[in-house]
């Protein structure tokens, strides 16, 4: 009888534990339970369309049940997003943003800067290409901010402006263009194009352009331009950007394909011939910027080789000139006079003039210093010769006087005899 009671008690205990476990799991799968600790995230989640057919555990797993096991929460990667968005993830991983993390690590100065600076500066934007342990690349929430994950929000220019400012200010270029001005007034993408109109047509996550981030291409059909490009690529390699992947088109075929795609996009609003001519004008300004930048590279290297500047100054000069070159051609393609001219070509040519004048000044000082040294040397030599001559004259004079005195004494002795 006692054994039966023990069996019944055991079975009832297991039953109640199982029921309790199911209740806990069910409660944890209920987004309302997440609100207790994650009020802001849960509120954003409710605002998004995904709350209509997904639960928190679909992305974060079931292991995390409370404050004591936060380390067990699963962080979704692009592989998780690809379950519902395979085409978007595939195109993203083929495009330039997927290599942003790798590009950041390729720049030598990133390793030299304090982690506190890179965490709040570089990482916040370059994490769009973060490399996950499962082999996937990207942070979808860089544009589709969590936990709303809104496509509408990601299409707004301000979403791009979060990163495309500062030392690559494409958002600011667009803002100061006629396109950006009209959009600011009317807020109508049918009236004026936004970032995604030109760079993500029909939601394509590839986001590649003909000239790429560096404004160079692997094959250059113009010999003179290629000579300047070699100097520019030399500087870009020294600084690091050219070491990153997918920063330029390797063949003219790739370049021409992406140029044709951009002309098609522009032709939705403009005549094809106008679009082609306008892009060619920007090509021409890039050519002029390269000519000036190549001279800056030559002058800077001459300063360095002659010991007039150190390695850090040389690097900073390359960097400043590169930033002004970027502003020139990117400003041109975004039709921003502010960047194509004031912050671009004018600043770039000023860099070159200042460098040239500094070098001339240093040369003048070298020549002037050389003349002083030469004068001092010649003067010193003349002085030595004069002193030596005076000494020789003195010695000869003294000897002559002694000889004359000796002769006089001999004569006096002869007369006395």
URQUIHU-V576842 format. One record per helix or strand of 3 or more residues. SS is the DSSP state (a for helix, b for strand). FROM is the first residue (numbers start at 1). LEN is the number of residues. Records with the same first field share a line. If there is no record, write none. Layout:
BEGIN
SS->FROM-LEN  FROM-LEN
END
This chain:
BEGIN
a->2-28  31-4  39-9  49-4  56-5  67-6  78-4  86-9  96-11  108-5  115-6  122-8  140-3  151-5  157-5  166-3  170-6  178-9  195-5  201-3  223-17  241-3  252-15  272-34  311-23  337-80
END
